[in-house]
Structure formats: structure tokens, C-alpha cells
Amino acid sequence: MESGGVLAGLHRNPTCHHLLRPPRAAVNNLLSSSSFTDKRHFSPLPLKFQKQSHFASYSCNCSINDGSAFQVASSASATAELANIDWDNIGFAVMPTDYMYSMKCSQDGNFSKGELQRFGNIELSPASGILNYGQGLFEGLKAYKRHDGNILLFRPEENALRMKMGAERICMPSPSVEQFVEAVKATVLANERWIPPPGKGSLYIRPLLMGSGAILGVAPAPEYTFLIYVSPVGNYFKEGMAPINLLIETEMHRATPGGTGGVKTIGNYAAVLKAQSAAKAKGYSDVLYLDSVNNRYLEEVSSCNVFIVKGNLIATPAIKGTILPGITRKSIIDVALSQGFQVEERQVSVDELLDADEVFCTGTAVVVSPVGSITHLGKRSVQSRKDAKNWPNHHLSTAGYIQRKRRCWLNERRGIRLFPCLLGRNYKRRDCSGGLDKKGRVHILQITLDGTYPNHPPSLSADVPYLFNLKWSINSRLKDVIQQFQKHLEKLQDFWNLMDDIDHSLLVSDLRYPQRALSHRQLNISNDSYIILSIDANDPTSLPEMRDKHFSENLAHVLDIQLHGPSSIQKTDPQTECGICYAQNLPIDDELGDKSGSGTDCTCENNSCSRAFHSICLEDWLRSITTTRQSFDVLFGNCPYCSDPIAVKMNTRK
């Protein structure tokens, strides 16, 4: 699943506990609610306000009349208590959680104050508009948990806008964008313990807008209910991230021109169930629908949009009223354009589909899923690039490449518009980039953006002894920052070479986590004595020198003392066995190129770990972890053993 910093952040205050303390009125609303689920159906946490440690703090005041918003102030500890479920096998199905959100609205469009209720059944009149005439909409979005504890949302304001568009089409009032987003935030925070750990999945968020009032004649309902519930989920397709297999449906159609195919009404999805069920019974993943007029142009899959790739061209069916304007679809188009692909939104024929180099699907639930085969009129066509071996990830190729670039692009291009909407003017989002220097050392650059970006430069922090003077203009972008950072790293090579020399040749205290920003070292000279050695990062060789002497010998001569070498327990013999494949050497294989038969060539920098790896094995491992970041041709992630930061340059394979 995807994760990571593409998304809007729900930040917590790390200095205090996660405490649910609504004002007295909100407490009374929650405690007196009649919508609590029967305890036989699930086992939520008890609703207590004095000694809780795993809920968010919030208050409800979400009326469209007075313009006030649902105020969320989270105060969680760094690690929230997780629900007791098997996070490795959660699948994609409804799992009852603790709370849901509900807000009523009369026909005049005035929404009442929203409230959180225990998750459970709701009460509806048999004559309600949703049950009789299908007057209802829904949305789908996800929340992710990062390693630092932050909760991330993917562009929720886009879902709010799409719901407003759909509500207008079927004559319903809808919450404002602010009400929608604040309600989503409150629901997510109240159900935080159900957010899967990083890399294990996501919290699927389902907002519903429905005609809940009783109506007998065909007319808009007199009352509406806005509801949000959540459920932890894993991969949508049973194949996971493996390519899926699609069947082209030639007899049944999902939507017709002039209908409601372009909005997320509940009726659109009932129409796909028959064809989808028949396809899945035959072993297919899902159904790809054709247009209802010519029966030869692509529309969409049951629950996601479709893209084809031919060379550098990416094409997808145009939005013309019969296809849902997917939010992930929109992001993928933007990312592809930013990465130099030619993108066309137009009619795409079945013949083009079968001749494509690649096919992939996009959607909130499926994220980006590669297509492995297409079956049309009984003939199966396998989809795979002829040059797939040249791609970083063979079975994903373009789909995987765009998926990885999507996170970096959204950080720079979409985040500024989204984040102030979520968290207000004082919100600052942080992103990390980095690189390897000439010696393979890892350096992390933290970039903090606020609402003035790009008019004003971002704030920077990095693991360097001093920062460079950032050159910035209104036309500058984050890639310019990274380029300047890399030049700064080049200037500091002599400094770090010397510091590494000290670390390897002298007895340095507490070398478990050597920091690249430190320009001093504490050297042990006896059991109860030490000296602190400071190095000028701009002129690391400014210490007195002796001809033809090593630095440690020169230092011992200047100080006129004996300096001890590294402790025997601090550094062990280098490991030759790879910590991932457990072999000393890679197999002899032409596909491995110059790595064929080679030994371990990458080591964890944590001296208490020092685990060795084949760079190819480590690359494959990092690619399998959703929190791994890519900057240029370097992957940044965590050591499989000690979880310390580790990086590897991507290998070129034949």
C-alpha cells in the first residue's frame, strides 16, 4: 500500500497523552446518543474522558448556519494502542471500529451539529429516499500511519468537492468542504487505534450522504444524513501488488450518456455486480466496461479508472459524463506529465488496449495496480513491456515508476494548496530528501514548507555541521534545493573523510550512532579520562601536521599522550554473509550484470549492527517496503535488522 508524505497531515502534540476531553455539552451529546452499537456486535474501548491514553481530543460545533467548524486538537502519545487484530492478514472487508460520525440536514440545506457515535446500526424509515429511490452518494479515501506517528490523508478536499458535484446532480444538499474535511479528521482521530501500522495497510474512510427522510412520491427527500465510518484494509485485489487479470464485458454496460455515470451515486455500483460476479467466478480479477454507444471504446473497471501505455505515451478515457473523475486518476495524470510522459485523455479503443505496452488501473482502493492480462471475446492477451528488463521493477514498470514519483510530486506541487485547508495557517509540512556522497555516506535533508511557499524559501535542516546559504527565487523549486544540498556535500568530503578516519583509528566514546552533523569526538585516553577533539569543518587539516605521519599519530605527538585504538568489542570482523539472502556471493547470472557472483557490498552504518548485504538484495528489500523513499537513483529506507536509516544506489540490470 502506499504511504508516505504525499498526503495531508494530522499532527499530534508529542508532549502530552492522547486524551478525549470534549466540552461538557459534547460529552452529554455523546453519552446520551441512542446510536451506540449493541455490545454483542463488537468490543470498542469504553468511553471515558479522564484517564484515556489512546483517543484524540475534539469538540463538535459543525453548523453551516454560524460558520463554525468541527475543531480537532489531537494530543496523542507517540505510540497509540493498536486494536488486537492480525495486521498481516486484514484483507479488504468491513471491520467494525469504535466510532462513526453523523450529521443531519433538512431540505433547506442547513446541517445540524455533527457528532461522533458508537459504530453500529442506524435507524431508517422504510419510506426513506435512499431505500426507495436510491438518493444517495458515497466517497472513499484513506488514512495512513507513518513511522513518526503522524496520520496522513490523501487530498480529502477533492472528495468533498466531488461529493458536492454529485449531490447537485441528484438534488441533495451537501456539507461544505471545510465541514467534510473536519468530519473526516475527527472520525480518523477517534478511531486511531484501527489505523494499520506503517506498511500493513490503511484506514479506509467511507463518507455517505443519503436521503434519510420519508418520501412516497418521486421527489427529493425531506431530510438528509451525512455519515462517516472507517475500516482498516489491506490490498483491494487478492493478487496484492501482482498484476491483475481483466475481462472485457461486451454485453452489459456500466453507464450511458446523460446518466449518472460521472458521479459517485450508489446505483452505479449495483449495475456492475452481475458481470463482476460472473468474471470472478471464472478467475478474473475484475471487469473492464466498454461504452454503450459503439461498444468498442474503453470506459472503466468496476471500481477504478484505466490507463494504457505505448512508448512514452499514456492514454486514458476522457471524462465525458459516463466515467467517474477519479482523484487518484487526476494525480497520476499530473505526475506523468511532470515526469515527461505524453498524456492524452480521449477515446481509447479495444484495439489500442490490446496493442499497448502496459495497462494499469488507478483508484482509492486499488491505488495503482498493473494489469497482467486482458481477455476479449475469449482471447487472452498478456500485457508486459518488451523492454521490461530495463525497468527498476520488472512487473510494475511504468505503473510502478509513476506510483513512486507520485509521492515526491505531490509533496511539491499539490501539498501547499491542501495543507492549509486541513490544518490552518500555522501548519508546516515536512519532507525529507537525501543522497549518497562519494564515499557512500547517507545524508538526510529535511525541508519544511509553510503557506508562503514558493514565494518564500523553505526552512532547511540537515545532518551537516553547517548549512549552505540557500539561493531562492519565485521560480525555484525543491529540486533546486536538493541540487544545492548535493554541492554542499561535495565541499564537506574532506571533513567527513577525516571524521571517519578518527572513528576507525581511535577509541571514540559511544560510537553507536555517529552523527554527520557533529564536528567533535570524545576520545577515551584512560578508564577515567577523555579529551574532546573539535574539527573545523571548513578546514579539517588545520591541526599541526608532522610529515609522513597518519592523523592519529600526528595528534598523539601534538598532545604528547598515548591514544588508544578502537575497542575490540566495538568493531567485529566484517560479515561476508548477506543479511537478506544469507549467501556470501550472488549467483552467476547474466541478468545480474556486473554484480553476477559478487559478494556483499553494502553495510549498515550502525556500528552495533554492521550487517552486510548485497546491494541488489537490499534494493529489492527496500522496494517491498511502502515507507521507502527514492531520490534520483538512490533508495532510502531502514535496515531490516536495526531499523536505522540505510540507503542504496539502484543497480542497473540487464
N, C-alpha and C positions, 0 to 999 in steps of 0.2 A: 504494500500500500504506500501510498505516498505520504510523505510527510514533509516537515520542514518548513522554512521560513518564507513560503510564498504567501503566507496567509496572515489574516488579521489577528492580532494577539490579544488574549485575555490575560492580563498580567496580575499576579498576586503580590501582596506585600510579604516578603520573606521574614519580616521581623516579628510577626505575631501568628497566632494559630488561626485555623480555618473555623470561624465562629459564625453561627447563624443568629443574628440579632436584629430582626425587623423591629420597627416601631410598634407600640402597643396595638394600634389599630390593625396592622398587618398580622400580628400574632393572633388576634381574635378572628380575623378572616380565615387564616389557615386552620386554626383549631376547630372552628365551627363549620368548616366545609363539609358538605354531605357527599362529596365526590370521592372520598377515600375508598381505596380498594379493599374488598374483603381480605382479611389476613390469610385466608386459606390459599389465595392465589399466588402470593409472593411474600417475601420476608424483607421488607425495607427496613432501614435504620429507624429507630424511634425519633419522633420529632421533639427534640429538646433544644433549649436555647442557651443554657448556662454553661454546659461542660462539653459541648461538641467540639471535635477536632478535625472534622472532615467535610464541612459544608461551607458554602460561600455566604457572605453577609450581604443582604439585599433588602430593599423596601419596595413596595408596589405603589405606584401612583402613575398609571398609564392611561390617562384620559385624553381624548382628542379635543375635548372642549377647552381645557385650561392649558394645553400645550406642554404639560409636564411629561417627563419621560420616566421609564422604569429604571431606577437608579441601582446600579450594581457596583458594590465595593467589595471585592474579594480580599480575604485576609487569610489565605491558606498557608499552611506549613509547606516546607519544600517537598515533602512526600505525603500525598493524600493516601488514606487507607483504600485499598482496592477491593472490589467485590470478589467474593470467593468463587470464581469460575475458572474453567480451563481456558486460559487466554490463547493457547496454541491451537485450539480447535473450536473457535466460536462460530465460524461459518457466516452465512448471510441470512438471518432469520430473526423474527421478533423475539426479544428477550425482555421481560418486564423489568423496568428500572424503578427508581424511587418516586420521581415526581414528573408531572406534566403541567403544562401552562394552559390557562383558559381565559378567554376574554370574549364578552358578549357585545353585540351591536344591534341596534334597532334599524328599521328600514331607512331612517333618515340619515344614517351614516355615522352616528355618534357611538363610539366604542366606550364601554364602561371600563373601570379599572381592572387590569389584569391581575390574576393571582395564580400562585403555584398550588397544585393539589396533588394528593397521593395518586400515583398512576393506577388506573383502574377503569372499569366500565363507565360509560356516560349514559345519561337518560335522554331519549329522543321520542318525540311524538310519532306515532305511526303515520301521521299525515305530514311529516316534515318535508320540506322541499328537497332535501338531499336524498331521502328514501324514495320519494315518488317521481321526481323529475330530474334527478341527477345534478342538482345545482350545487356543485362543489368543485374545489380546486385543491391541489396539494403541491408542495415543493419538496426538494430533497437536497440536503447539504451535509457536510461532515465537520467534526471537530477532531483534532489530533493532539496528542500529548507529546511534548518534546522532552529531551533528556534533562533540560534545565528546569522542568516543571511547568513551563508556560503552556497554555492551551491555545491552539491555533484554529481559526476559522477561515474557510476559503470563500472570499468575496460574497458575504451574505447580503450586501445591499443589492447585488444583481438578482438574487432570488426574490427580494422584496419588490423590486421593480417589475419582474416577470409576473409575480402574483397580482400586482395592480393591473397590469395589462390583461391578464386572463380574467380577473374579476369584472372588468369593464365589459368584456365580451359576453359574459353570461349574467350581466345585470346584478352584480353584488358589490357592496362597499368593501373596501379592503383597508387594513392597517397602513399607517404611514410607514415610510422606510425606517424612520427612527424607532417607531413602536415595534416593527418587525425585528429589527436588529437587537434592540434591547431585550425583547422577549426571548430571542434565541440565546443571548448571552446568559440570561437568568436561568433558563432551563438547563443549559450546559453546566453551569457552575453548581446548580443544585444536585446534578447527577454526576458530579466529577469522579466519583469512585468507580463509575462504569466506563470511563474512558480507557481504552486498552493501553497498556504500556507501549512506549515507542517501538515501532516495528512490528507490533502484534495486530494492528488493525486500526479502526477509527470508531468514533461515536456517530452513528447515522442520526440525523436530525430530520424529523418529518413534521413540517408545519401544514396544517389543514385549515381551509376556510370553507364553511358549508352553510347551506340554508337549513337552520335548525328549527325555524318556526313552522307551525302547521299551516298548510295551504291545500285547498281541494281543487280549485280551478288551476289551469296552466297560467301561472303568474309568479313573479319573484316572491320569495318567502318574506314574511313579516319580521323575522329575526335571524341573526347570523351568529355563528360561533367560530372564533379563531382559536385553534388548538395546536399545541406542540407536544410531541412525545419523542423520546430518543431510545436508541437501542445500540449496544456495541455490535460491530460487524467485522467480518474478515473479507475475503475476496468474494466478489459477486458471482463470477463463474467458477464452476467446480475445477476448471483447469488451472485456477490461480493466475499466475503471470505467464503461463504457457499459452501458445496460440490457440484460438478458439475456432470452431468449425460452424459455418453458417449455411443455411438452406434458403435459397431464393424462393419466395412464395409467389406463385403466378395466378392463383385463383381468388384469394381473399386480399382485401386492401385495408390498410390502417386508417386512412383519411381520404377525403375528397375535397376538391377546390370549393371554397366558400364555407367549409365546415369549421370545426374547432380543432383541427389537427395541429395548429400552430400555438395552442395554449394548453396548459397542463391540467385539463379537466379530467375528472375521474373516469368518465365514459370512454375516453380514448384508450384506456388500458384494458378494459373488459373486451374490446374488439380484437385484441391480439391473442387472447388466451387460447382459443381453439387451435389456431395454426401453430402457436408456440408449443402447446402441449403435444401435438402430433409430431412436431420436429424433435422435441426432446425424447419422445418415446423411441425414435429411430436413432438416437445417439448424437444428434446435433446440439450445439450449444444454444443457438437461438435462430430467429428467422429474420431475413432481410426482405423488406417490402418494396414493391415497385409502385410507380404512380398509377392512379386509377383511370387515367385517360388513355395513355398509349401502352401501358403495361410493359415498358421497356427501359424506363429511367429509374434510377435508384431514389428511394425516399429515405428510410432509416430503419435501423434494427428496432426490435420491440421496445427497448428502453435506452437506446443510445444512438448517437449520430455516427455516420460512416465516412471515412476518408480513403482515397486511393492515392498511390504514389507511382509516378512514372518518371524515372530520372530525377531531375531537380524540381519537377512539377508535382504539387499536391493539389488535388481537386476534391471538392465535397459538394453535395447537392445544395442548391441555393434555397434560402428561406423564402417561401412564397405562399405561406398560409397553410400548408399541409405538413410541414416539418417543424418540430419543436426547436426554437432558438436556444440550443444548449449553452450553458455557461462555460463548461469545460471546452466545448467546441470553439467558442469565441476566443478563449485564452490560447488554445492550440494554434489557431489561425494567426494570432498576434505573434506568438513565439516563432512560428515557422517563418513569417515574414522578416522578423528581426534576425533570423539566422541565415538569411539569404535564399530561402526557398521561394519559388514562384507559386502563389496560391490563387486558385480560381474557384469561385462559388458560381456554379452553373449546373445545367443538366448533365448528368453522368449516366451514360448508357451501360447496359449489362455487358456489351462487348468490351467497352473500356475497362470495366471491372475485371473481367476475366483475363485481359491482357496486361494488367497492372503489375509493377514490380512488387508492390506491397499493398496490403489493405489493413486498416486498423479502425477501431471504434473508440469513441470518447463519451464520457458521461460521468455524473457524480458518483454513481455506484460502481461503474466499471473502471473509472479513471481513464487510462489509455491501455486498450487491450489489442494486441496484434492478432490478425486473422490468419490461421494456418491453411484453411481450405474453404472453397465456395462450391456448393453443389447446385447446379441449374439444370432443370429438366432431366434429372437422373445422371448427369455427367459431373464428376468431381474434378475441380481444378485446384491444384496445390499452389498456394501463394508463398513465394520466397524469392528474395533478391538473388540475381545471378552473381552479384559481387558481394554476397553476404559475408564472406570470409574477411573482407577488408573493413568490416564494421566492428566497433568496440564490443558490441554484444550481439552475437550472431543471430539469435532468434528474434530479437526486437528491432534491430537496425534503425530505420528512420523513426519508427514509433518510440523506441527506447531513447533515441537521441533527443527527440523533441520533448519527451517526458522529463529527461534530466535537465534540459535547458529551460524548461518551463518555470522551474523554481527560481533560477537566477534572474530570468527576465522579469517575472512578476515582482520580485523584490525591488527592482529599479523603476519599472515602468508603470505598475498598477498600484503599488503599495501606498504611495503618497495620497492618492485620492481616497483610498479605502480607509486607511488607519485613523485619520482624524474623525471620520464619521463614526468609527467604533468607540474610540477612547478619548475624544476631545482634544483640545488644542495642546495640552501638555503631554500628549502621548509621544513617545520616542520609540522607534523600532530599531532593532539592532540586527545587523547581518555580519557574517564572518566570511572572509576570503583568505587566501593564503598562497604560499608557494614553497617550493624547494629551492635552496640556494645551490651553488656549485658543488658543495660537499654533501648534498642530500639532506641538509638540516631542514626541519619543518618550522615555518614562521606563520603565525596567525595574525591577521589584521581584522580588528573589529570596527565596523562602520556604523555610526548612529545617525539616523535621519530623523528630522522633525518636519513639521508642516511647511517650513520655509524652503525646503529643497525643491528644485535645484537653484533657486535664486541665491541661496546662501550655501556655503560648503558644508559637508557633513562633519561631524566630530569623529576623531580617529583615536584609537588606542591599539597598541601592538606590543608584542614581546620583543622589543628592541630597546637599547639603552637610551636612545633619544629619538624623537620623531622628526621627520623631514618637514620642511615648510611647504605646505600644500599649495600648488598653483591652481586656481579655480576661476572659472568664468561662467556666465549664464548658459553657455553651450557645453560645459563639462558634464561628464557622466561618470559612473562608478568605475568603468573600465580605465578612465584616465587616472583615477586614484590608485588602482592596482598597478598600473604601469609605473607610476612614480614610486610606489612602495617597492617594486622589484628593483628599480635603480638604486634605492636607498640600501637594499640588502646587499647589492654588489659593493657599495662603499664600505660595508662593515665586515667583509670577508676576513681581512687580516685580524681584526679584533676577535671574531669567533674562532678562528683557527688557533689563536693564542690561548683563548679560554679553554678550548678542547684539549690543548696540549697540557695545560695546568691540571685539568680534571683527570687526565690519563697518566700523568707522570708524578703527581704529588698527592699526599694524603689530605683530601678535602673533606671537611665535615658535612654530613647529611647531603650526600650527592644523589639521593633517590629521585628528586625532581629538579634537576638543574634548569634554571630559567634563563632564556636567552636575553632577557632584559637586564639581568644583573651584571654589573661591571666589577664586582668584587668576589673574592673567595676567602673562606675561613680555612686556614691551613693548620692542622694539628702538628705541633712540634714536640709534645710530650704528653703524658697522661693528663696533666692539669694545666697545660699552656697551649695557646694558639695565637696566631697572628692573622690580621685581616689584610689581604692584599687587594688594592684597588688598581684597576687598569683604565687608562684614558682611552675611551672608545675611538676618539678621533686620531690618536697617535699611540697605538698599543705598544710600539717598540721604543717608547721614550725612556724606559728604565735604563740605568747604566749597563753597558754591554762589555763583555770580555770576548776577544777574538776566538773564533773556533770553539765556542762553548755553546752547549744547549741552554735554553732559557732557565730551566730549573737549576742548572749548575751556576749560571750567572747570578741567579737570585740568592743561592746559598752563599756564594762568595761575597756579594754585597752585604748580606745580613750577618755573615760570619757565624752561621749556625748550620747544624746538620738538618736537612729536610728529608722527611720520610716519604717513601713511595706509597702507592695505593695499597690499601689493606687487602690481604689475600682473600678475605671473605666478601670483599666488595665487588671484585671482578672475577668471574669464573671463566673457565675455558669457553671459548665461543662454541655455540651449539651448531652442529652441522646438519641436524635433522630438522626439516621444515615442521613448524608447529601446526600446519593445516593438513598437509598430505602425509606427514610422518615418514617421508623418504628423504635420503640425503641428496639425491640427484633426480632431476626431472627425467622422464623417459626420452628415448631417442625418437623424435617425431618431427618430420619436416614442417608440420603446421606450427610448431613452436619456434621456428626461425632460429635466430642465434642463441635462443635460450635452451635449445634442444640439448639434453644431457647435462645441463649446468647445475651447480649446487645452489645453496641458499645465498641470496644477495641482498637481503633486507633484514634489518634488526630493529626491534622495539627499543626506543631511546631511554625507556625507564630502566635504570641500572639494576633495580631489584627484579626486573623481568628479563630483559635482554633476550627475548625469544626470537629465534631466527625463522625466516620464511623465504620461500621462493617468491619473487615479486609477482609472478604470474598467479600463484595461488592466492597471495594477499589481494591482488586486484580482483580476482573472482569473488573472494570473500566479501570485500567491501562493496562490490556491486550488488550483492544479495541483501545488504542492509539498507533500509529506507532512509536512514539518517545520514548516509554518506553524501558528501558534497563533492562537486567537481569544479575545479578552477583550471581552465586551459586543459593541459594534458596530465593533470595531477588529481588523484582522488584523495580526499581527506576523510578519515573516519576514526575508529577506535580499535585498539589492539584487541584481538579475540581473547586474550588471557588476562591482561591487567586493566583494560578499558582506557588506558592512557591514549592521548592523540597519536595517530600514526598516519603517514602519508606514503603514497607510492606513485611513481610515474607509470602511466599506462604503457603497456608493451605493444609493439607493432607485430602482429602475427600474419603469417602468410595466408 
